Amino acid sequence: MQGLHDVLQPAGPAAAHIATLWWLTLAICAAVFIAILVAFLIALVRAPRADAATPPDLAPLGSAEPRTRLVVSIAVACSIVGLLLLLAGSIAADRALARMPEDDALHIQVTGHQWWWDVIYDDPQPSRRFQTANEIHIPVGRPVLLSLQSGDVIHSFWVPNLAGKKDLIPGHILTLRLQADKAGTYRGQCAEFCGLQHAFMGFEVIAESPQAFAAWSDAQREPAHAPSDPGTTRGHDLFLTGTCMMCHAIAGTPAGARAGPDLTHVASRKWLAAGAVPNDPEHLAAWIRDPGQFKPGAQMPPHAVPKDELDALVAYLETLR
């Protein structure tokens, strides 16, 4: 899976506040490390020397005690100041994140599953809600309010260029505010070990112009188009009469299951299986035939179907754009 994945290249206000706090923490910790290293070197250079025959003279130690106390007091004071600066920076960053605007925010529900992401775009009009998977489109410059939850175990939603981590606890709904000020594709990842395929539980956040986002969302609201030729018609019939519709939904068809990702516009996505497999006809066919070869432990079972049926099914799925 491609896309920017760097906390030090913030592309929105939330990530910028976190990056500022990171740089402050690095500067203070670096100063402390350098001070300790300098003190250690001074102690090595100024340490009293004694040969084996002559015991060291401990008398000067008493006269140096006031100076030692002064040095220790200064070190303690500097440590307290550094900790207070870190505390102030952390509070300032937290308050800045809490003050992020929610007016005219885009509301998106994200649910983590083993091992993929279910994404629902909310709307005051229920007919305008739509669902996708593993790919989140947002408009540049508009606040986004994410409602996060888990469908099974603890996951962690993290897209470092746009926001900090947020743990998804089963049975709890949490919120995360973010905004993209730059167009681009930003890679996200589950940041909490959640099972065998934790490393392949990625997603993409695609920030685009408001016009491009409006066009994309309008297309996502459209139901799947009916097949127009015998090959895709056969694939359509195979999907609805086989086991596919037991787990997946395609708007505009009787398929309405929610155990797996929504496939209404699956061909418009760049990746399959939360970033594990490129979305092209060859990989799609191989994924349907045996998901375990790409993602061991995936809940989707293998399908040993004849090649002509598999080709027809792939041809139909490729029309879902």
Salt bridges, closest charged atoms under 4 A:
GLU65 OE2 - ARG69 NH2 2.76
GLU102 OE2 - ARG177 NE 2.57
ASP104 OD1 - ARG142 NH2 3.73
ASP122 OD1 - ARG129 NE 3.25
ASP123 OD2 - ARG128 NE 3.50
GLU135 OE2 - HIS137 NE2 2.93
ASP152 OD1 - HIS155 NE2 2.72
GLU208 OE2 - HIS137 ND1 2.91
ASP218 OD1 - ARG221 NH1 3.17
ASP237 OD1 - HIS236 ND1 3.20
ASP262 OD2 - ARG258 NH1 2.93
ASP280 OD1 - HIS283 ND1 2.92
ASP308 OD2 - ARG234 NH2 3.20
ASP311 OD2 - LYS307 NZ 2.78
GLU318 OE1 - ARG321 NH2 3.28
